[in-house]
Amino acid sequence: MKYLLLLLVLCTGAALPRAYAQQAPAAAPQPMYGAARIWLLVNYCQLSLADGVKPAGLYDYVQENGKTRRFADEAAVLNYLYSLGWEVLPHGVEENRHYYLLKRGTP
């Protein structure tokens, strides 16, 4: 009886690595905090987004199809950030730039 139990444990233990190998790799966690800068131009807005992983330079705007994405107004930018899962918190204004802190909801 002891040998049967030992054989069962050994067989089950050998199957575990195969079971783990078949599982999908865990997705990288998304950043919890970020920063956004909205440039208010004459007829549109542009967004510079730092997601807490890759910092954005002064003129690193959100790209779409290889071109800087233009938003109709500041509300369109805020809705875009919301669609990405960010909670938006005002952080200041400087001339034609509005700054926001970004926070993701807790998982």
PyMOL CGO cylinders between C-alpha atoms (Angstrom):
from pymol import cmd
from pymol.cgo import CYLINDER

trace = [
    CYLINDER, 0.00, 0.00, 0.00, 2.89, 2.41, 0.84, 0.3, 1, 1, 1, 1, 1, 1,
    CYLINDER, 2.89, 2.41, 0.84, 4.46, 1.79, -2.55, 0.3, 1, 1, 1, 1, 1, 1,
    CYLINDER, 4.46, 1.79, -2.55, 1.18, 2.50, -4.34, 0.3, 1, 1, 1, 1, 1, 1,
    CYLINDER, 1.18, 2.50, -4.34, 0.81, 5.78, -2.46, 0.3, 1, 1, 1, 1, 1, 1,
    CYLINDER, 0.81, 5.78, -2.46, 4.42, 6.70, -3.23, 0.3, 1, 1, 1, 1, 1, 1,
    CYLINDER, 4.42, 6.70, -3.23, 3.90, 5.90, -6.92, 0.3, 1, 1, 1, 1, 1, 1,
    CYLINDER, 3.90, 5.90, -6.92, 0.77, 8.09, -6.99, 0.3, 1, 1, 1, 1, 1, 1,
    CYLINDER, 0.77, 8.09, -6.99, 2.61, 11.03, -5.39, 0.3, 1, 1, 1, 1, 1, 1,
    CYLINDER, 2.61, 11.03, -5.39, 5.54, 10.70, -7.79, 0.3, 1, 1, 1, 1, 1, 1,
    CYLINDER, 5.54, 10.70, -7.79, 3.28, 10.55, -10.86, 0.3, 1, 1, 1, 1, 1, 1,
    CYLINDER, 3.28, 10.55, -10.86, 1.23, 13.54, -9.72, 0.3, 1, 1, 1, 1, 1, 1,
    CYLINDER, 1.23, 13.54, -9.72, 4.39, 15.55, -8.96, 0.3, 1, 1, 1, 1, 1, 1,
    CYLINDER, 4.39, 15.55, -8.96, 5.80, 14.82, -12.40, 0.3, 1, 1, 1, 1, 1, 1,
    CYLINDER, 5.80, 14.82, -12.40, 2.62, 16.07, -14.05, 0.3, 1, 1, 1, 1, 1, 1,
    CYLINDER, 2.62, 16.07, -14.05, 2.73, 19.45, -12.28, 0.3, 1, 1, 1, 1, 1, 1,
    CYLINDER, 2.73, 19.45, -12.28, 5.51, 21.03, -14.39, 0.3, 1, 1, 1, 1, 1, 1,
    CYLINDER, 5.51, 21.03, -14.39, 3.64, 20.05, -17.56, 0.3, 1, 1, 1, 1, 1, 1,
    CYLINDER, 3.64, 20.05, -17.56, 0.45, 21.64, -16.18, 0.3, 1, 1, 1, 1, 1, 1,
    CYLINDER, 0.45, 21.64, -16.18, 2.28, 24.87, -15.37, 0.3, 1, 1, 1, 1, 1, 1,
    CYLINDER, 2.28, 24.87, -15.37, 3.90, 24.92, -18.81, 0.3, 1, 1, 1, 1, 1, 1,
    CYLINDER, 3.90, 24.92, -18.81, 0.48, 24.74, -20.47, 0.3, 1, 1, 1, 1, 1, 1,
    CYLINDER, 0.48, 24.74, -20.47, -0.84, 27.80, -18.62, 0.3, 1, 1, 1, 1, 1, 1,
    CYLINDER, -0.84, 27.80, -18.62, -0.75, 31.11, -20.45, 0.3, 1, 1, 1, 1, 1, 1,
    CYLINDER, -0.75, 31.11, -20.45, 1.98, 33.46, -19.24, 0.3, 1, 1, 1, 1, 1, 1,
    CYLINDER, 1.98, 33.46, -19.24, 0.77, 36.12, -16.86, 0.3, 1, 1, 1, 1, 1, 1,
    CYLINDER, 0.77, 36.12, -16.86, 0.23, 39.53, -18.46, 0.3, 1, 1, 1, 1, 1, 1,
    CYLINDER, 0.23, 39.53, -18.46, 2.61, 42.24, -17.34, 0.3, 1, 1, 1, 1, 1, 1,
    CYLINDER, 2.61, 42.24, -17.34, 0.97, 44.45, -14.73, 0.3, 1, 1, 1, 1, 1, 1,
    CYLINDER, 0.97, 44.45, -14.73, -0.18, 47.79, -16.02, 0.3, 1, 1, 1, 1, 1, 1,
    CYLINDER, -0.18, 47.79, -16.02, 1.27, 50.89, -14.39, 0.3, 1, 1, 1, 1, 1, 1,
    CYLINDER, 1.27, 50.89, -14.39, -0.77, 52.35, -11.52, 0.3, 1, 1, 1, 1, 1, 1,
    CYLINDER, -0.77, 52.35, -11.52, 0.24, 55.99, -12.03, 0.3, 1, 1, 1, 1, 1, 1,
    CYLINDER, 0.24, 55.99, -12.03, 1.06, 58.25, -14.94, 0.3, 1, 1, 1, 1, 1, 1,
    CYLINDER, 1.06, 58.25, -14.94, 1.01, 61.85, -16.07, 0.3, 1, 1, 1, 1, 1, 1,
    CYLINDER, 1.01, 61.85, -16.07, -0.65, 63.64, -18.97, 0.3, 1, 1, 1, 1, 1, 1,
    CYLINDER, -0.65, 63.64, -18.97, -0.02, 67.00, -20.59, 0.3, 1, 1, 1, 1, 1, 1,
    CYLINDER, -0.02, 67.00, -20.59, -2.70, 68.39, -22.88, 0.3, 1, 1, 1, 1, 1, 1,
    CYLINDER, -2.70, 68.39, -22.88, -1.64, 71.08, -25.32, 0.3, 1, 1, 1, 1, 1, 1,
    CYLINDER, -1.64, 71.08, -25.32, -4.53, 73.38, -26.25, 0.3, 1, 1, 1, 1, 1, 1,
    CYLINDER, -4.53, 73.38, -26.25, -3.93, 74.61, -29.77, 0.3, 1, 1, 1, 1, 1, 1,
    CYLINDER, -3.93, 74.61, -29.77, -6.10, 76.82, -31.99, 0.3, 1, 1, 1, 1, 1, 1,
    CYLINDER, -6.10, 76.82, -31.99, -8.50, 74.18, -33.41, 0.3, 1, 1, 1, 1, 1, 1,
    CYLINDER, -8.50, 74.18, -33.41, -7.49, 70.98, -31.63, 0.3, 1, 1, 1, 1, 1, 1,
    CYLINDER, -7.49, 70.98, -31.63, -5.59, 69.45, -28.71, 0.3, 1, 1, 1, 1, 1, 1,
    CYLINDER, -5.59, 69.45, -28.71, -2.60, 67.12, -28.49, 0.3, 1, 1, 1, 1, 1, 1,
    CYLINDER, -2.60, 67.12, -28.49, -1.75, 64.72, -25.67, 0.3, 1, 1, 1, 1, 1, 1,
    CYLINDER, -1.75, 64.72, -25.67, 1.63, 63.84, -24.23, 0.3, 1, 1, 1, 1, 1, 1,
    CYLINDER, 1.63, 63.84, -24.23, 1.28, 60.78, -22.01, 0.3, 1, 1, 1, 1, 1, 1,
    CYLINDER, 1.28, 60.78, -22.01, 3.79, 59.31, -19.53, 0.3, 1, 1, 1, 1, 1, 1,
    CYLINDER, 3.79, 59.31, -19.53, 2.50, 55.98, -18.27, 0.3, 1, 1, 1, 1, 1, 1,
    CYLINDER, 2.50, 55.98, -18.27, 4.93, 55.58, -15.39, 0.3, 1, 1, 1, 1, 1, 1,
    CYLINDER, 4.93, 55.58, -15.39, 7.03, 53.07, -17.36, 0.3, 1, 1, 1, 1, 1, 1,
    CYLINDER, 7.03, 53.07, -17.36, 8.23, 55.00, -20.40, 0.3, 1, 1, 1, 1, 1, 1,
    CYLINDER, 8.23, 55.00, -20.40, 8.58, 58.73, -19.71, 0.3, 1, 1, 1, 1, 1, 1,
    CYLINDER, 8.58, 58.73, -19.71, 7.37, 61.14, -22.38, 0.3, 1, 1, 1, 1, 1, 1,
    CYLINDER, 7.37, 61.14, -22.38, 9.56, 63.90, -23.68, 0.3, 1, 1, 1, 1, 1, 1,
    CYLINDER, 9.56, 63.90, -23.68, 8.33, 67.45, -24.16, 0.3, 1, 1, 1, 1, 1, 1,
    CYLINDER, 8.33, 67.45, -24.16, 6.98, 66.82, -27.67, 0.3, 1, 1, 1, 1, 1, 1,
    CYLINDER, 6.98, 66.82, -27.67, 6.24, 63.06, -27.49, 0.3, 1, 1, 1, 1, 1, 1,
    CYLINDER, 6.24, 63.06, -27.49, 2.59, 63.12, -28.44, 0.3, 1, 1, 1, 1, 1, 1,
    CYLINDER, 2.59, 63.12, -28.44, 0.21, 60.18, -28.63, 0.3, 1, 1, 1, 1, 1, 1,
    CYLINDER, 0.21, 60.18, -28.63, 0.54, 58.71, -32.12, 0.3, 1, 1, 1, 1, 1, 1,
    CYLINDER, 0.54, 58.71, -32.12, -2.13, 57.23, -34.37, 0.3, 1, 1, 1, 1, 1, 1,
    CYLINDER, -2.13, 57.23, -34.37, -1.21, 55.63, -37.70, 0.3, 1, 1, 1, 1, 1, 1,
    CYLINDER, -1.21, 55.63, -37.70, 2.28, 57.12, -37.44, 0.3, 1, 1, 1, 1, 1, 1,
    CYLINDER, 2.28, 57.12, -37.44, 1.02, 60.70, -36.98, 0.3, 1, 1, 1, 1, 1, 1,
    CYLINDER, 1.02, 60.70, -36.98, 0.36, 62.82, -33.92, 0.3, 1, 1, 1, 1, 1, 1,
    CYLINDER, 0.36, 62.82, -33.92, -3.24, 62.25, -32.87, 0.3, 1, 1, 1, 1, 1, 1,
    CYLINDER, -3.24, 62.25, -32.87, -5.42, 65.37, -32.83, 0.3, 1, 1, 1, 1, 1, 1,
    CYLINDER, -5.42, 65.37, -32.83, -8.32, 65.64, -30.40, 0.3, 1, 1, 1, 1, 1, 1,
    CYLINDER, -8.32, 65.64, -30.40, -11.29, 67.95, -30.99, 0.3, 1, 1, 1, 1, 1, 1,
    CYLINDER, -11.29, 67.95, -30.99, -11.09, 69.45, -27.50, 0.3, 1, 1, 1, 1, 1, 1,
    CYLINDER, -11.09, 69.45, -27.50, -9.94, 68.80, -23.94, 0.3, 1, 1, 1, 1, 1, 1,
    CYLINDER, -9.94, 68.80, -23.94, -13.04, 66.70, -23.18, 0.3, 1, 1, 1, 1, 1, 1,
    CYLINDER, -13.04, 66.70, -23.18, -12.12, 64.34, -26.04, 0.3, 1, 1, 1, 1, 1, 1,
    CYLINDER, -12.12, 64.34, -26.04, -8.67, 63.87, -24.51, 0.3, 1, 1, 1, 1, 1, 1,
    CYLINDER, -8.67, 63.87, -24.51, -10.13, 63.17, -21.06, 0.3, 1, 1, 1, 1, 1, 1,
    CYLINDER, -10.13, 63.17, -21.06, -12.56, 60.63, -22.54, 0.3, 1, 1, 1, 1, 1, 1,
    CYLINDER, -12.56, 60.63, -22.54, -9.65, 58.96, -24.35, 0.3, 1, 1, 1, 1, 1, 1,
    CYLINDER, -9.65, 58.96, -24.35, -7.70, 58.68, -21.07, 0.3, 1, 1, 1, 1, 1, 1,
    CYLINDER, -7.70, 58.68, -21.07, -10.79, 57.25, -19.38, 0.3, 1, 1, 1, 1, 1, 1,
    CYLINDER, -10.79, 57.25, -19.38, -11.11, 54.63, -22.15, 0.3, 1, 1, 1, 1, 1, 1,
    CYLINDER, -11.11, 54.63, -22.15, -7.52, 53.55, -21.35, 0.3, 1, 1, 1, 1, 1, 1,
    CYLINDER, -7.52, 53.55, -21.35, -8.56, 52.93, -17.73, 0.3, 1, 1, 1, 1, 1, 1,
    CYLINDER, -8.56, 52.93, -17.73, -7.08, 56.06, -16.15, 0.3, 1, 1, 1, 1, 1, 1,
    CYLINDER, -7.08, 56.06, -16.15, -8.67, 58.13, -13.39, 0.3, 1, 1, 1, 1, 1, 1,
    CYLINDER, -8.67, 58.13, -13.39, -7.73, 61.74, -14.18, 0.3, 1, 1, 1, 1, 1, 1,
    CYLINDER, -7.73, 61.74, -14.18, -6.77, 64.25, -11.46, 0.3, 1, 1, 1, 1, 1, 1,
    CYLINDER, -6.77, 64.25, -11.46, -6.03, 67.93, -12.33, 0.3, 1, 1, 1, 1, 1, 1,
    CYLINDER, -6.03, 67.93, -12.33, -2.44, 68.94, -11.56, 0.3, 1, 1, 1, 1, 1, 1,
    CYLINDER, -2.44, 68.94, -11.56, -2.07, 72.47, -12.92, 0.3, 1, 1, 1, 1, 1, 1,
    CYLINDER, -2.07, 72.47, -12.92, -2.13, 74.82, -15.90, 0.3, 1, 1, 1, 1, 1, 1,
    CYLINDER, -2.13, 74.82, -15.90, 0.74, 76.62, -17.57, 0.3, 1, 1, 1, 1, 1, 1,
    CYLINDER, 0.74, 76.62, -17.57, -0.09, 78.87, -20.54, 0.3, 1, 1, 1, 1, 1, 1,
    CYLINDER, -0.09, 78.87, -20.54, -1.74, 76.57, -23.09, 0.3, 1, 1, 1, 1, 1, 1,
    CYLINDER, -1.74, 76.57, -23.09, -0.83, 73.31, -21.30, 0.3, 1, 1, 1, 1, 1, 1,
    CYLINDER, -0.83, 73.31, -21.30, -3.01, 71.48, -18.80, 0.3, 1, 1, 1, 1, 1, 1,
    CYLINDER, -3.01, 71.48, -18.80, -1.35, 68.89, -16.55, 0.3, 1, 1, 1, 1, 1, 1,
    CYLINDER, -1.35, 68.89, -16.55, -3.03, 65.85, -15.03, 0.3, 1, 1, 1, 1, 1, 1,
    CYLINDER, -3.03, 65.85, -15.03, -1.98, 63.03, -12.73, 0.3, 1, 1, 1, 1, 1, 1,
    CYLINDER, -1.98, 63.03, -12.73, -3.30, 59.63, -13.79, 0.3, 1, 1, 1, 1, 1, 1,
    CYLINDER, -3.30, 59.63, -13.79, -4.24, 56.73, -11.55, 0.3, 1, 1, 1, 1, 1, 1,
    CYLINDER, -4.24, 56.73, -11.55, -5.62, 53.32, -12.41, 0.3, 1, 1, 1, 1, 1, 1,
    CYLINDER, -5.62, 53.32, -12.41, -8.39, 51.81, -10.36, 0.3, 1, 1, 1, 1, 1, 1,
    CYLINDER, -8.39, 51.81, -10.36, -7.29, 49.13, -7.94, 0.3, 1, 1, 1, 1, 1, 1,
    CYLINDER, -7.29, 49.13, -7.94, -7.39, 45.64, -9.46, 0.3, 1, 1, 1, 1, 1, 1,
]
cmd.load_cgo(trace, "trace")
